[in-house]
Amino acid sequence: MKNNKLIFLVALACLSAIPAAAQDVVPLVEVSVDYSYFRFNPSIPQLHSRSFNGGGGSAIYNLNSYLGIKAEFMGFGST
């Protein structure tokens, strides 16, 4: 039984490495958008609890397969 678990884990590790090996084409530009939620709940009574909703985006310009330039912008609002 212990041997079957080891074989399963090795097979799972090998199968999860297949998508990483297939990534040989690097796009010139990559763009993403993000959403973020932050809850500020201090234990000090003088400070009030706040919720921050926000988001942003990023763009990456790949110079070659191992080097790129990234710009990231984020914004938050308090409720």
PyMOL Python script that loads the backbone (N, CA, C, O; Angstrom):
from pymol import cmd

cmd.read_pdbstr("""\
ATOM      1  N   MET A   1       0.818  -1.199   0.000  1.00  0.00           N
ATOM      2  CA  MET A   1       0.000   0.000   0.000  1.00  0.00           C
ATOM      3  C   MET A   1       0.857   1.257   0.000  1.00  0.00           C
ATOM      4  O   MET A   1       0.550   2.227  -0.693  1.00  0.00           O
ATOM      5  N   LYS A   2       1.933   1.234   0.782  1.00  0.00           N
ATOM      6  CA  LYS A   2       2.820   2.384   0.842  1.00  0.00           C
ATOM      7  C   LYS A   2       3.531   2.585  -0.495  1.00  0.00           C
ATOM      8  O   LYS A   2       3.815   3.716  -0.891  1.00  0.00           O
ATOM      9  N   ASN A   3       3.813   1.495  -1.176  1.00  0.00           N
ATOM     10  CA  ASN A   3       4.464   1.553  -2.482  1.00  0.00           C
ATOM     11  C   ASN A   3       3.550   2.194  -3.525  1.00  0.00           C
ATOM     12  O   ASN A   3       4.017   2.926  -4.398  1.00  0.00           O
ATOM     13  N   ASN A   4       2.249   1.919  -3.434  1.00  0.00           N
ATOM     14  CA  ASN A   4       1.291   2.493  -4.384  1.00  0.00           C
ATOM     15  C   ASN A   4       1.205   4.005  -4.222  1.00  0.00           C
ATOM     16  O   ASN A   4       1.071   4.723  -5.213  1.00  0.00           O
ATOM     17  N   LYS A   5       1.280   4.500  -2.984  1.00  0.00           N
ATOM     18  CA  LYS A   5       1.243   5.943  -2.746  1.00  0.00           C
ATOM     19  C   LYS A   5       2.471   6.617  -3.351  1.00  0.00           C
ATOM     20  O   LYS A   5       2.371   7.699  -3.929  1.00  0.00           O
ATOM     21  N   LEU A   6       3.617   5.979  -3.215  1.00  0.00           N
ATOM     22  CA  LEU A   6       4.847   6.535  -3.773  1.00  0.00           C
ATOM     23  C   LEU A   6       4.782   6.578  -5.298  1.00  0.00           C
ATOM     24  O   LEU A   6       5.181   7.566  -5.914  1.00  0.00           O
ATOM     25  N   ILE A   7       4.286   5.520  -5.896  1.00  0.00           N
ATOM     26  CA  ILE A   7       4.145   5.487  -7.360  1.00  0.00           C
ATOM     27  C   ILE A   7       3.161   6.557  -7.823  1.00  0.00           C
ATOM     28  O   ILE A   7       3.391   7.219  -8.835  1.00  0.00           O
ATOM     29  N   PHE A   8       2.070   6.724  -7.085  1.00  0.00           N
ATOM     30  CA  PHE A   8       1.087   7.755  -7.433  1.00  0.00           C
ATOM     31  C   PHE A   8       1.690   9.145  -7.349  1.00  0.00           C
ATOM     32  O   PHE A   8       1.467   9.965  -8.240  1.00  0.00           O
ATOM     33  N   LEU A   9       2.449   9.430  -6.298  1.00  0.00           N
ATOM     34  CA  LEU A   9       3.058  10.751  -6.141  1.00  0.00           C
ATOM     35  C   LEU A   9       4.097  11.029  -7.221  1.00  0.00           C
ATOM     36  O   LEU A   9       4.179  12.151  -7.720  1.00  0.00           O
ATOM     37  N   VAL A  10       4.875  10.046  -7.583  1.00  0.00           N
ATOM     38  CA  VAL A  10       5.869  10.227  -8.652  1.00  0.00           C
ATOM     39  C   VAL A  10       5.167  10.467  -9.984  1.00  0.00           C
ATOM     40  O   VAL A  10       5.579  11.335 -10.753  1.00  0.00           O
ATOM     41  N   ALA A  11       4.115   9.712 -10.259  1.00  0.00           N
ATOM     42  CA  ALA A  11       3.364   9.903 -11.507  1.00  0.00           C
ATOM     43  C   ALA A  11       2.706  11.276 -11.547  1.00  0.00           C
ATOM     44  O   ALA A  11       2.687  11.921 -12.595  1.00  0.00           O
ATOM     45  N   LEU A  12       2.170  11.727 -10.425  1.00  0.00           N
ATOM     46  CA  LEU A  12       1.553  13.049 -10.363  1.00  0.00           C
ATOM     47  C   LEU A  12       2.578  14.152 -10.586  1.00  0.00           C
ATOM     48  O   LEU A  12       2.292  15.132 -11.273  1.00  0.00           O
ATOM     49  N   ALA A  13       3.765  14.002 -10.016  1.00  0.00           N
ATOM     50  CA  ALA A  13       4.823  14.994 -10.221  1.00  0.00           C
ATOM     51  C   ALA A  13       5.261  15.037 -11.679  1.00  0.00           C
ATOM     52  O   ALA A  13       5.506  16.116 -12.218  1.00  0.00           O
ATOM     53  N   CYS A  14       5.362  13.892 -12.313  1.00  0.00           N
ATOM     54  CA  CYS A  14       5.757  13.859 -13.728  1.00  0.00           C
ATOM     55  C   CYS A  14       4.685  14.482 -14.618  1.00  0.00           C
ATOM     56  O   CYS A  14       5.009  15.203 -15.562  1.00  0.00           O
ATOM     57  N   LEU A  15       3.428  14.216 -14.330  1.00  0.00           N
ATOM     58  CA  LEU A  15       2.345  14.772 -15.138  1.00  0.00           C
ATOM     59  C   LEU A  15       2.215  16.278 -14.947  1.00  0.00           C
ATOM     60  O   LEU A  15       1.856  16.988 -15.887  1.00  0.00           O
ATOM     61  N   SER A  16       2.496  16.770 -13.764  1.00  0.00           N
ATOM     62  CA  SER A  16       2.388  18.209 -13.547  1.00  0.00           C
ATOM     63  C   SER A  16       3.546  18.969 -14.176  1.00  0.00           C
ATOM     64  O   SER A  16       3.443  20.182 -14.357  1.00  0.00           O
ATOM     65  N   ALA A  17       4.633  18.309 -14.514  1.00  0.00           N
ATOM     66  CA  ALA A  17       5.775  18.964 -15.151  1.00  0.00           C
ATOM     67  C   ALA A  17       5.601  19.082 -16.665  1.00  0.00           C
ATOM     68  O   ALA A  17       6.337  19.836 -17.302  1.00  0.00           O
ATOM     69  N   ILE A  18       4.662  18.370 -17.249  1.00  0.00           N
ATOM     70  CA  ILE A  18       4.475  18.393 -18.705  1.00  0.00           C
ATOM     71  C   ILE A  18       4.082  19.787 -19.210  1.00  0.00           C
ATOM     72  O   ILE A  18       4.676  20.241 -20.188  1.00  0.00           O
ATOM     73  N   PRO A  19       3.112  20.498 -18.599  1.00  0.00           N
ATOM     74  CA  PRO A  19       2.790  21.843 -19.100  1.00  0.00           C
ATOM     75  C   PRO A  19       3.962  22.820 -19.007  1.00  0.00           C
ATOM     76  O   PRO A  19       4.099  23.690 -19.867  1.00  0.00           O
ATOM     77  N   ALA A  20       4.790  22.699 -18.002  1.00  0.00           N
ATOM     78  CA  ALA A  20       5.945  23.590 -17.873  1.00  0.00           C
ATOM     79  C   ALA A  20       6.964  23.335 -18.972  1.00  0.00           C
ATOM     80  O   ALA A  20       7.611  24.273 -19.439  1.00  0.00           O
ATOM     81  N   ALA A  21       7.116  22.118 -19.383  1.00  0.00           N
ATOM     82  CA  ALA A  21       8.063  21.797 -20.444  1.00  0.00           C
ATOM     83  C   ALA A  21       7.558  22.254 -21.810  1.00  0.00           C
ATOM     84  O   ALA A  21       8.355  22.449 -22.728  1.00  0.00           O
ATOM     85  N   ALA A  22       6.254  22.425 -21.953  1.00  0.00           N
ATOM     86  CA  ALA A  22       5.677  22.812 -23.238  1.00  0.00           C
ATOM     87  C   ALA A  22       5.722  24.319 -23.476  1.00  0.00           C
ATOM     88  O   ALA A  22       5.312  24.775 -24.543  1.00  0.00           O
ATOM     89  N   GLN A  23       6.204  25.098 -22.523  1.00  0.00           N
ATOM     90  CA  GLN A  23       6.217  26.548 -22.645  1.00  0.00           C
ATOM     91  C   GLN A  23       7.505  27.029 -23.312  1.00  0.00           C
ATOM     92  O   GLN A  23       8.346  27.643 -22.654  1.00  0.00           O
ATOM     93  N   ASP A  24       7.667  26.763 -24.584  1.00  0.00           N
ATOM     94  CA  ASP A  24       8.879  27.194 -25.277  1.00  0.00           C
ATOM     95  C   ASP A  24       8.672  28.475 -26.087  1.00  0.00           C
ATOM     96  O   ASP A  24       9.654  29.080 -26.517  1.00  0.00           O
ATOM     97  N   VAL A  25       7.438  28.903 -26.307  1.00  0.00           N
ATOM     98  CA  VAL A  25       7.155  30.136 -27.035  1.00  0.00           C
ATOM     99  C   VAL A  25       6.820  31.220 -26.020  1.00  0.00           C
ATOM    100  O   VAL A  25       5.885  31.072 -25.234  1.00  0.00           O
ATOM    101  N   VAL A  26       7.584  32.314 -26.038  1.00  0.00           N
ATOM    102  CA  VAL A  26       7.373  33.419 -25.109  1.00  0.00           C
ATOM    103  C   VAL A  26       6.674  34.550 -25.857  1.00  0.00           C
ATOM    104  O   VAL A  26       7.182  35.021 -26.875  1.00  0.00           O
ATOM    105  N   PRO A  27       5.498  34.999 -25.361  1.00  0.00           N
ATOM    106  CA  PRO A  27       4.820  36.106 -26.039  1.00  0.00           C
ATOM    107  C   PRO A  27       5.589  37.414 -25.876  1.00  0.00           C
ATOM    108  O   PRO A  27       6.326  37.585 -24.905  1.00  0.00           O
ATOM    109  N   LEU A  28       5.422  38.318 -26.805  1.00  0.00           N
ATOM    110  CA  LEU A  28       6.114  39.609 -26.748  1.00  0.00           C
ATOM    111  C   LEU A  28       5.545  40.486 -25.637  1.00  0.00           C
ATOM    112  O   LEU A  28       6.295  41.164 -24.936  1.00  0.00           O
ATOM    113  N   VAL A  29       4.211  40.477 -25.473  1.00  0.00           N
ATOM    114  CA  VAL A  29       3.543  41.312 -24.463  1.00  0.00           C
ATOM    115  C   VAL A  29       2.557  40.444 -23.691  1.00  0.00           C
ATOM    116  O   VAL A  29       1.827  39.647 -24.280  1.00  0.00           O
ATOM    117  N   GLU A  30       2.540  40.605 -22.361  1.00  0.00           N
ATOM    118  CA  GLU A  30       1.569  39.936 -21.501  1.00  0.00           C
ATOM    119  C   GLU A  30       0.828  41.003 -20.696  1.00  0.00           C
ATOM    120  O   GLU A  30       1.447  41.924 -20.163  1.00  0.00           O
ATOM    121  N   VAL A  31      -0.505  40.878 -20.607  1.00  0.00           N
ATOM    122  CA  VAL A  31      -1.329  41.854 -19.899  1.00  0.00           C
ATOM    123  C   VAL A  31      -2.220  41.100 -18.909  1.00  0.00           C
ATOM    124  O   VAL A  31      -2.766  40.048 -19.240  1.00  0.00           O
ATOM    125  N   SER A  32      -2.366  41.641 -17.688  1.00  0.00           N
ATOM    126  CA  SER A  32      -3.249  41.019 -16.706  1.00  0.00           C
ATOM    127  C   SER A  32      -3.971  42.089 -15.907  1.00  0.00           C
ATOM    128  O   SER A  32      -3.499  43.220 -15.790  1.00  0.00           O
ATOM    129  N   VAL A  33      -5.134  41.716 -15.354  1.00  0.00           N
ATOM    130  CA  VAL A  33      -5.897  42.593 -14.470  1.00  0.00           C
ATOM    131  C   VAL A  33      -6.075  41.872 -13.139  1.00  0.00           C
ATOM    132  O   VAL A  33      -6.128  40.643 -13.087  1.00  0.00           O
ATOM    133  N   ASP A  34      -6.169  42.659 -12.054  1.00  0.00           N
ATOM    134  CA  ASP A  34      -6.234  42.088 -10.717  1.00  0.00           C
ATOM    135  C   ASP A  34      -7.351  42.745  -9.919  1.00  0.00           C
ATOM    136  O   ASP A  34      -7.714  43.896 -10.162  1.00  0.00           O
ATOM    137  N   TYR A  35      -7.887  41.997  -8.964  1.00  0.00           N
ATOM    138  CA  TYR A  35      -8.821  42.529  -7.968  1.00  0.00           C
ATOM    139  C   TYR A  35      -8.238  42.228  -6.599  1.00  0.00           C
ATOM    140  O   TYR A  35      -7.667  41.159  -6.384  1.00  0.00           O
ATOM    141  N   SER A  36      -8.380  43.175  -5.666  1.00  0.00           N
ATOM    142  CA  SER A  36      -7.811  42.994  -4.344  1.00  0.00           C
ATOM    143  C   SER A  36      -8.796  43.464  -3.279  1.00  0.00           C
ATOM    144  O   SER A  36      -9.483  44.471  -3.454  1.00  0.00           O
ATOM    145  N   TYR A  37      -8.856  42.727  -2.180  1.00  0.00           N
ATOM    146  CA  TYR A  37      -9.674  43.105  -1.030  1.00  0.00           C
ATOM    147  C   TYR A  37      -8.791  43.023   0.198  1.00  0.00           C
ATOM    148  O   TYR A  37      -8.112  42.019   0.417  1.00  0.00           O
ATOM    149  N   PHE A  38      -8.800  44.085   1.005  1.00  0.00           N
ATOM    150  CA  PHE A  38      -7.982  44.144   2.213  1.00  0.00           C
ATOM    151  C   PHE A  38      -8.861  44.602   3.366  1.00  0.00           C
ATOM    152  O   PHE A  38      -9.531  45.629   3.262  1.00  0.00           O
ATOM    153  N   ARG A  39      -8.865  43.859   4.454  1.00  0.00           N
ATOM    154  CA  ARG A  39      -9.658  44.204   5.641  1.00  0.00           C
ATOM    155  C   ARG A  39      -8.697  44.618   6.741  1.00  0.00           C
ATOM    156  O   ARG A  39      -7.848  43.833   7.166  1.00  0.00           O
ATOM    157  N   PHE A  40      -8.837  45.870   7.205  1.00  0.00           N
ATOM    158  CA  PHE A  40      -8.018  46.417   8.282  1.00  0.00           C
ATOM    159  C   PHE A  40      -8.867  46.421   9.539  1.00  0.00           C
ATOM    160  O   PHE A  40      -9.809  47.205   9.647  1.00  0.00           O
ATOM    161  N   ASN A  41      -8.547  45.557  10.489  1.00  0.00           N
ATOM    162  CA  ASN A  41      -9.317  45.420  11.715  1.00  0.00           C
ATOM    163  C   ASN A  41      -8.348  45.456  12.901  1.00  0.00           C
ATOM    164  O   ASN A  41      -7.950  44.400  13.394  1.00  0.00           O
ATOM    165  N   PRO A  42      -7.962  46.644  13.366  1.00  0.00           N
ATOM    166  CA  PRO A  42      -6.948  46.740  14.406  1.00  0.00           C
ATOM    167  C   PRO A  42      -7.488  46.368  15.793  1.00  0.00           C
ATOM    168  O   PRO A  42      -8.692  46.429  16.044  1.00  0.00           O
ATOM    169  N   SER A  43      -6.581  45.986  16.672  1.00  0.00           N
ATOM    170  CA  SER A  43      -6.967  45.678  18.046  1.00  0.00           C
ATOM    171  C   SER A  43      -6.902  46.910  18.944  1.00  0.00           C
ATOM    172  O   SER A  43      -7.285  46.841  20.112  1.00  0.00           O
ATOM    173  N   ILE A  44      -6.427  48.026  18.418  1.00  0.00           N
ATOM    174  CA  ILE A  44      -6.377  49.280  19.170  1.00  0.00           C
ATOM    175  C   ILE A  44      -7.730  49.971  19.045  1.00  0.00           C
ATOM    176  O   ILE A  44      -8.185  50.207  17.926  1.00  0.00           O
ATOM    177  N   PRO A  45      -8.393  50.306  20.161  1.00  0.00           N
ATOM    178  CA  PRO A  45      -9.756  50.868  20.075  1.00  0.00           C
ATOM    179  C   PRO A  45      -9.834  52.234  19.393  1.00  0.00           C
ATOM    180  O   PRO A  45     -10.891  52.589  18.872  1.00  0.00           O
ATOM    181  N   GLN A  46      -8.749  53.009  19.381  1.00  0.00           N
ATOM    182  CA  GLN A  46      -8.788  54.336  18.776  1.00  0.00           C
ATOM    183  C   GLN A  46      -8.840  54.273  17.241  1.00  0.00           C
ATOM    184  O   GLN A  46      -9.285  55.227  16.603  1.00  0.00           O
ATOM    185  N   LEU A  47      -8.401  53.188  16.660  1.00  0.00           N
ATOM    186  CA  LEU A  47      -8.426  53.031  15.202  1.00  0.00           C
ATOM    187  C   LEU A  47      -9.696  52.310  14.792  1.00  0.00           C
ATOM    188  O   LEU A  47     -10.142  51.389  15.476  1.00  0.00           O
ATOM    189  N   HIS A  48     -10.271  52.722  13.688  1.00  0.00           N
ATOM    190  CA  HIS A  48     -11.513  52.141  13.197  1.00  0.00           C
ATOM    191  C   HIS A  48     -11.228  51.090  12.130  1.00  0.00           C
ATOM    192  O   HIS A  48     -10.225  51.153  11.420  1.00  0.00           O
ATOM    193  N   SER A  49     -12.131  50.132  12.038  1.00  0.00           N
ATOM    194  CA  SER A  49     -12.010  49.099  11.018  1.00  0.00           C
ATOM    195  C   SER A  49     -12.314  49.684   9.640  1.00  0.00           C
ATOM    196  O   SER A  49     -13.160  50.566   9.498  1.00  0.00           O
ATOM    197  N   ARG A  50     -11.629  49.190   8.660  1.00  0.00           N
ATOM    198  CA  ARG A  50     -11.822  49.643   7.279  1.00  0.00           C
ATOM    199  C   ARG A  50     -11.762  48.443   6.339  1.00  0.00           C
ATOM    200  O   ARG A  50     -11.096  47.445   6.611  1.00  0.00           O
ATOM    201  N   SER A  51     -12.467  48.571   5.243  1.00  0.00           N
ATOM    202  CA  SER A  51     -12.384  47.608   4.150  1.00  0.00           C
ATOM    203  C   SER A  51     -11.882  48.353   2.925  1.00  0.00           C
ATOM    204  O   SER A  51     -12.366  49.439   2.605  1.00  0.00           O
ATOM    205  N   PHE A  52     -10.932  47.776   2.259  1.00  0.00           N
ATOM    206  CA  PHE A  52     -10.369  48.389   1.056  1.00  0.00           C
ATOM    207  C   PHE A  52     -10.616  47.470  -0.131  1.00  0.00           C
ATOM    208  O   PHE A  52     -10.161  46.326  -0.141  1.00  0.00           O
ATOM    209  N   ASN A  53     -11.335  47.969  -1.130  1.00  0.00           N
ATOM    210  CA  ASN A  53     -11.531  47.271  -2.394  1.00  0.00           C
ATOM    211  C   ASN A  53     -10.697  47.977  -3.443  1.00  0.00           C
ATOM    212  O   ASN A  53     -10.592  49.204  -3.443  1.00  0.00           O
ATOM    213  N   GLY A  54     -10.120  47.221  -4.311  1.00  0.00           N
ATOM    214  CA  GLY A  54      -9.303  47.856  -5.332  1.00  0.00           C
ATOM    215  C   GLY A  54      -8.964  46.901  -6.442  1.00  0.00           C
ATOM    216  O   GLY A  54      -9.422  45.759  -6.489  1.00  0.00           O
ATOM    217  N   GLY A  55      -8.165  47.396  -7.310  1.00  0.00           N
ATOM    218  CA  GLY A  55      -7.752  46.589  -8.433  1.00  0.00           C
ATOM    219  C   GLY A  55      -6.673  47.297  -9.205  1.00  0.00           C
ATOM    220  O   GLY A  55      -6.220  48.379  -8.831  1.00  0.00           O
ATOM    221  N   GLY A  56      -6.278  46.685 -10.262  1.00  0.00           N
ATOM    222  CA  GLY A  56      -5.227  47.263 -11.074  1.00  0.00           C
ATOM    223  C   GLY A  56      -4.915  46.365 -12.238  1.00  0.00           C
ATOM    224  O   GLY A  56      -5.685  45.475 -12.600  1.00  0.00           O
ATOM    225  N   GLY A  57      -3.788  46.617 -12.800  1.00  0.00           N
ATOM    226  CA  GLY A  57      -3.360  45.830 -13.936  1.00  0.00           C
ATOM    227  C   GLY A  57      -1.866  45.891 -14.105  1.00  0.00           C
ATOM    228  O   GLY A  57      -1.179  46.705 -13.488  1.00  0.00           O
ATOM    229  N   SER A  58      -1.381  45.016 -14.950  1.00  0.00           N
ATOM    230  CA  SER A  58       0.048  45.000 -15.231  1.00  0.00           C
ATOM    231  C   SER A  58       0.265  44.619 -16.690  1.00  0.00           C
ATOM    232  O   SER A  58      -0.562  43.960 -17.320  1.00  0.00           O
ATOM    233  N   ALA A  59       1.394  45.055 -17.192  1.00  0.00           N
ATOM    234  CA  ALA A  59       1.804  44.724 -18.550  1.00  0.00           C
ATOM    235  C   ALA A  59       3.288  44.373 -18.525  1.00  0.00           C
ATOM    236  O   ALA A  59       4.090  45.041 -17.873  1.00  0.00           O
ATOM    237  N   ILE A  60       3.628  43.327 -19.237  1.00  0.00           N
ATOM    238  CA  ILE A  60       5.012  42.882 -19.314  1.00  0.00           C
ATOM    239  C   ILE A  60       5.438  42.884 -20.776  1.00  0.00           C
ATOM    240  O   ILE A  60       4.760  42.316 -21.632  1.00  0.00           O
ATOM    241  N   TYR A  61       6.557  43.522 -21.048  1.00  0.00           N
ATOM    242  CA  TYR A  61       7.166  43.491 -22.373  1.00  0.00           C
ATOM    243  C   TYR A  61       8.399  42.601 -22.280  1.00  0.00           C
ATOM    244  O   TYR A  61       9.371  42.946 -21.608  1.00  0.00           O
ATOM    245  N   ASN A  62       8.357  41.460 -22.954  1.00  0.00           N
ATOM    246  CA  ASN A  62       9.447  40.496 -22.907  1.00  0.00           C
ATOM    247  C   ASN A  62      10.512  40.854 -23.931  1.00  0.00           C
ATOM    248  O   ASN A  62      10.253  40.861 -25.135  1.00  0.00           O
ATOM    249  N   LEU A  63      11.717  41.153 -23.443  1.00  0.00           N
ATOM    250  CA  LEU A  63      12.830  41.464 -24.334  1.00  0.00           C
ATOM    251  C   LEU A  63      13.362  40.213 -25.018  1.00  0.00           C
ATOM    252  O   LEU A  63      13.724  40.247 -26.194  1.00  0.00           O
ATOM    253  N   ASN A  64      13.408  39.109 -24.277  1.00  0.00           N
ATOM    254  CA  ASN A  64      13.778  37.806 -24.824  1.00  0.00           C
ATOM    255  C   ASN A  64      13.124  36.740 -23.952  1.00  0.00           C
ATOM    256  O   ASN A  64      12.200  37.057 -23.203  1.00  0.00           O
ATOM    257  N   SER A  65      13.572  35.489 -24.024  1.00  0.00           N
ATOM    258  CA  SER A  65      12.887  34.414 -23.308  1.00  0.00           C
ATOM    259  C   SER A  65      13.127  34.421 -21.803  1.00  0.00           C
ATOM    260  O   SER A  65      12.432  33.708 -21.079  1.00  0.00           O
ATOM    261  N   TYR A  66      14.073  35.190 -21.313  1.00  0.00           N
ATOM    262  CA  TYR A  66      14.354  35.191 -19.879  1.00  0.00           C
ATOM    263  C   TYR A  66      14.388  36.572 -19.244  1.00  0.00           C
ATOM    264  O   TYR A  66      14.655  36.675 -18.047  1.00  0.00           O
ATOM    265  N   LEU A  67      14.127  37.645 -19.999  1.00  0.00           N
ATOM    266  CA  LEU A  67      14.180  38.991 -19.452  1.00  0.00           C
ATOM    267  C   LEU A  67      13.023  39.821 -19.988  1.00  0.00           C
ATOM    268  O   LEU A  67      12.760  39.845 -21.190  1.00  0.00           O
ATOM    269  N   GLY A  68      12.324  40.514 -19.058  1.00  0.00           N
ATOM    270  CA  GLY A  68      11.204  41.355 -19.444  1.00  0.00           C
ATOM    271  C   GLY A  68      11.115  42.581 -18.564  1.00  0.00           C
ATOM    272  O   GLY A  68      11.740  42.644 -17.505  1.00  0.00           O
ATOM    273  N   ILE A  69      10.337  43.556 -19.003  1.00  0.00           N
ATOM    274  CA  ILE A  69      10.104  44.787 -18.248  1.00  0.00           C
ATOM    275  C   ILE A  69       8.632  44.804 -17.863  1.00  0.00           C
ATOM    276  O   ILE A  69       7.758  44.620 -18.710  1.00  0.00           O
ATOM    277  N   LYS A  70       8.358  45.031 -16.554  1.00  0.00           N
ATOM    278  CA  LYS A  70       6.991  44.971 -16.055  1.00  0.00           C
ATOM    279  C   LYS A  70       6.572  46.314 -15.480  1.00  0.00           C
ATOM    280  O   LYS A  70       7.338  46.956 -14.762  1.00  0.00           O
ATOM    281  N   ALA A  71       5.342  46.742 -15.802  1.00  0.00           N
ATOM    282  CA  ALA A  71       4.722  47.930 -15.210  1.00  0.00           C
ATOM    283  C   ALA A  71       3.440  47.466 -14.525  1.00  0.00           C
ATOM    284  O   ALA A  71       2.635  46.742 -15.111  1.00  0.00           O
ATOM    285  N   GLU A  72       3.263  47.895 -13.275  1.00  0.00           N
ATOM    286  CA  GLU A  72       2.097  47.476 -12.508  1.00  0.00           C
ATOM    287  C   GLU A  72       1.457  48.686 -11.844  1.00  0.00           C
ATOM    288  O   GLU A  72       2.148  49.518 -11.256  1.00  0.00           O
ATOM    289  N   PHE A  73       0.115  48.781 -11.942  1.00  0.00           N
ATOM    290  CA  PHE A  73      -0.637  49.894 -11.381  1.00  0.00           C
ATOM    291  C   PHE A  73      -1.765  49.343 -10.528  1.00  0.00           C
ATOM    292  O   PHE A  73      -2.492  48.445 -10.954  1.00  0.00           O
ATOM    293  N   MET A  74      -1.916  49.889  -9.304  1.00  0.00           N
ATOM    294  CA  MET A  74      -2.969  49.437  -8.393  1.00  0.00           C
ATOM    295  C   MET A  74      -3.676  50.668  -7.817  1.00  0.00           C
ATOM    296  O   MET A  74      -3.073  51.733  -7.682  1.00  0.00           O
ATOM    297  N   GLY A  75      -4.944  50.510  -7.484  1.00  0.00           N
ATOM    298  CA  GLY A  75      -5.709  51.563  -6.839  1.00  0.00           C
ATOM    299  C   GLY A  75      -6.681  50.967  -5.844  1.00  0.00           C
ATOM    300  O   GLY A  75      -7.228  49.891  -6.083  1.00  0.00           O
ATOM    301  N   PHE A  76      -6.907  51.654  -4.721  1.00  0.00           N
ATOM    302  CA  PHE A  76      -7.783  51.162  -3.669  1.00  0.00           C
ATOM    303  C   PHE A  76      -8.744  52.253  -3.223  1.00  0.00           C
ATOM    304  O   PHE A  76      -8.421  53.440  -3.281  1.00  0.00           O
ATOM    305  N   GLY A  77      -9.912  51.848  -2.784  1.00  0.00           N
ATOM    306  CA  GLY A  77     -10.890  52.758  -2.207  1.00  0.00           C
ATOM    307  C   GLY A  77     -11.381  52.199  -0.877  1.00  0.00           C
ATOM    308  O   GLY A  77     -11.509  50.985  -0.721  1.00  0.00           O
ATOM    309  N   SER A  78     -11.657  53.079   0.079  1.00  0.00           N
ATOM    310  CA  SER A  78     -12.056  52.665   1.418  1.00  0.00           C
ATOM    311  C   SER A  78     -13.570  52.741   1.562  1.00  0.00           C
ATOM    312  O   SER A  78     -14.208  53.670   1.067  1.00  0.00           O
ATOM    313  N   THR A  79     -14.133  51.750   2.248  1.00  0.00           N
ATOM    314  CA  THR A  79     -15.567  51.756   2.551  1.00  0.00           C
ATOM    315  C   THR A  79     -15.781  51.590   4.042  1.00  0.00           C
ATOM    316  O   THR A  79     -16.922  51.569   4.503  1.00  0.00           O
TER     317      THR A  79
END
""", "prot")
cmd.dss("prot")
cmd.show_as("cartoon", "prot")
cmd.util.cbc("prot")
cmd.orient("prot")
